[in-house]
Amino acid sequence: MKNWLMRWQELKEKHPKGVLYLISALLPMTIMLVVWFFMGSYPFGNKSLMAVDFGQQYISFFGLLKNAILSGDLSSLTYSFTKSIGGDMIGVLGYYLMSPFNIIYIILPFKYYGLAVFLTIWLRYGAIGLSFAHLVVKRYKGAESKLWMVPLFATAYALSGMLVSYQMNVIFYDAMIMLPLVIVYLEQLLDGEAPYPYSIVLGLTLLLQFYMGYMISIFVVLYAFYYVSPRLSIEGTWKEKLKHYVRPLWKAFVYSVLGAAAASILLVPVFFNLLESKGQIGGAMTFSFAFQINPLDILSKLSIGGFDNASGWSAGPNLPNIYIGALGFIGYILFLTSTKIAKERKWAAGGVTLVFLVSFVNEFVSKIWHMGQNPAGFFFRFSWIFSFFMLILAYQVLKEKIEISRQGKLLAAAVLVLSAIYLYTKDFTYLPKTQPEVLTQFITNHFVIFVVLLIIGTVAGFYLYWDRSLKTKKEKKIVLLIAISIILVLAGLLLTGYLFSRVVLTLIIYLAVLALLRPRMNRLAVLTLSALTVFELGYNAYLSQVTLGYADVDKFVDATVSVKRVTDSVQENVDQPFYRIATTFAYSRTFPSLVGYPGLSTFSSSLERTTMDHFAYMGDQGINASTEYENGTPLTDALYGIRYYMDIKDIDQKEKDAHPERMYFNRFATRYDMHRYFTEKVYEDERYVVYKNPNSFPIAFGTNALVTNINFGNNNAVKNQDIILNSMEGVQKDQESYVEYFKPLAYGEVETENLVAEDVNKEKGTAIYKREDSSKEAIVRYRITPQTDSTYYFFVPAALNSEKEYSVLLNGKWLTHSKRNSQRQLWQFADNAAGKESVLEFRFKTDKVDLSQAGVYRAEVEQIKKVLENRKAQGLQVEKFSNTHIVGSVNITDDSIFMMTSIPYSDGWKVKVDGKYVPTSKAWKSFLSFPITPGQHKVEFVFSQKGSLTGTVITILSVIILYFVRLKYKDQEESLV
């Protein structure tokens, strides 16, 4: 042991900075290991660290990256048919996949993805701590004095509120690693040193995570104004002062532009992709002075465990996660109040603080940080930058001699107590009023032991203080009297269940840190301060993460491996180059990207809005940056070219109990008509079965102008599909030959329970009820008896699009369906069931029930089939297919003048017919279309990224400029030697 200590001492003396960096990286990593141990997370349990979007989005895109790299088919990183029915992937690449940590997902097999998730999160915590340590060592002489502060502040940054709360958004962490490095080189630039390293690091930041990089770019502006503020104090006229102040800012602006330009090879294509996806969502930027949150409520986010996971945080807006611990926040306040800090710098820091506070409380300013839109959950995504700013200010002031007057400490204590009282007067779901019940019960059950230990500890502490303190007897007595009072209050709070409530515990730690801070701190004070900081940061991380739902490692691995085995087998034996695979189940909506097959579902911030809208127009799922093929009809099967349908087998409970490690899926869709179209079984094992549709549509087919010029109506899926089918036959809506392929049917009397009719009129289609007894569910029951063996559908009322407080049963069994829809859904409920009653039962927990315009429809199966066969005859025979290059031939034998595709429209797609480019257009505001003439034709589709050439040219020019700037500064350095 002695030898180890000697070697450690030698190492510290030889490599002081290296040791500081090592500890700064390892301390947050160690704390998180302890947190995950108590949570039972991997590697200490079967809970993965995947929660919310991590399991529903990110992991699948990491799988897509793995498949692309290992298969050598990098085209899927440009455009992919695993993204719903197809989509531009540059947004996915820039937002999710640029991190070097993703190499771990590429290297490790799917069965080890639990380990991959753990490593990519855990190592990032270390990298964030290391990065912050580099900043304070490089710029603020962190390795010269008060070395203990470096790892503490690095850990406070790595485990700050937003980082541990939004850990499921691990894709943001690379920007959090890069920010301290950006500030290092920004400060060097502003101090007159070489500017090109700043441009390079900023450009790299934007490449790694353009979304967070955009927020960092905004902060760079604020920080630059703050950093050069002391130049306003130089002697001279205001003109001279402003000249010295503005000159470095202009230089920072120029090299910021060059840095962003260096990343244009990614940023320009991403910009165009955003215009097609996020740019089409949300309202306009309208300024308002209104507060979106109560500013004082932000105090709750300075409390331990202040992460809101219980009060609808995904709907928002909630509160900014700015927790940094007591040491950091007290240091930040000292910076703003210290007389040793230049007043210009304090005013500038106050100005930056004001900008952040306005950004928190004003929706308009908040949107600026979020690229002009309110985020879909995970609000105030820029709050971590304010945490960083507070910590960097706190470090600077605490690095010097800490002088807090007695009056200052008393005032601070009073403010802290008042803040705690305020928080107790409010009802924050994440701040319980009392400590954990198990702790109170433990103290009560061991009351005698507790009192004895308290007395022994108090007496021992008082004896040591009396014996070693150099104060006068009178002063000692006063201190001991105060100490006794505090101990009695704390003991009383503990026994009554309040001491370790989150607010009181936070207050105690703040007061303790405040008391420990002094100009000269002995080793015991430093150790105590360090222990308190480590404890509160770790406990906050635990409380922030323990309430989230995490995917089981075993189930995720089983779901991925077992389904991939099925889809790989199907794809190895396909009978044509182009196909899509639909499923009745899924681990997540991005499962096609994870496993690697052309599906129809996805969930991505970069999903094209037109694709979502089209799914909704067809009576299916297209909402909240996602699509899912739940409510298929023979028409949509054909339009999307669904060649295969994968279903799960019904497994009895005994089998499930015998294999708890397996993922047994539930169906999100039930196709009662599957046997009509998917007639051939192509795969089967003990859990899955896959059917083939011999009559699926090709990727493109010839049609008339009526089809390509359809404008769909909202909440009108039945008529929309009728219009498509009629248009395919050349029939317009107002013609006598117009056919109702989905025929409306009357249904009998509606049964209700616990409801009183308010506005029920069958002729008008209104059906509005009021619940009688709010303590009981209200029930509406439809009894429908099909008269034929056709397929029957229930057209869901528009009022249920956003209604969550209801459930549905079909013939006594729960009907799986999505409750958040943008337009009316079309549910299939019967097929080949003539004379068999179907009972559709709705159960509501709301006082108002609106089922107006509910409808029942019958699909005229044979007539629909005939129309589809006519179009299929004009289909493109695909000869070569990849994500970005499709070649085929078509023989137009009717009056078709357009080729309609199931490829979502993008400017990136170019089409050649018989070797010549033809103009493309957007049909149905969604799909790629182009002109065609009768006869035999060779057709070629090629996708190239829009903006890629422009972005590449800008990047090359920027890199050349930076190269010459570097040569210039190198020459200057050599001339000075």
Order of alpha helices (4+ residues) and beta strands (2+ residues): alpha-alpha-beta-alpha-beta-beta-alpha-alpha-alpha-alpha-alpha-alpha-alpha-alpha-alpha-alpha-alpha-alpha-alpha-alpha-alpha-alpha-alpha-alpha-alpha-alpha-beta-alpha-beta-alpha-beta-alpha-beta-beta-alpha-beta-alpha-alpha-beta-beta-beta-alpha-alpha-beta-beta-beta-beta-beta-beta-beta-beta-beta-beta-beta-beta-alpha-beta-beta-beta-beta-beta-beta-beta-beta-alpha
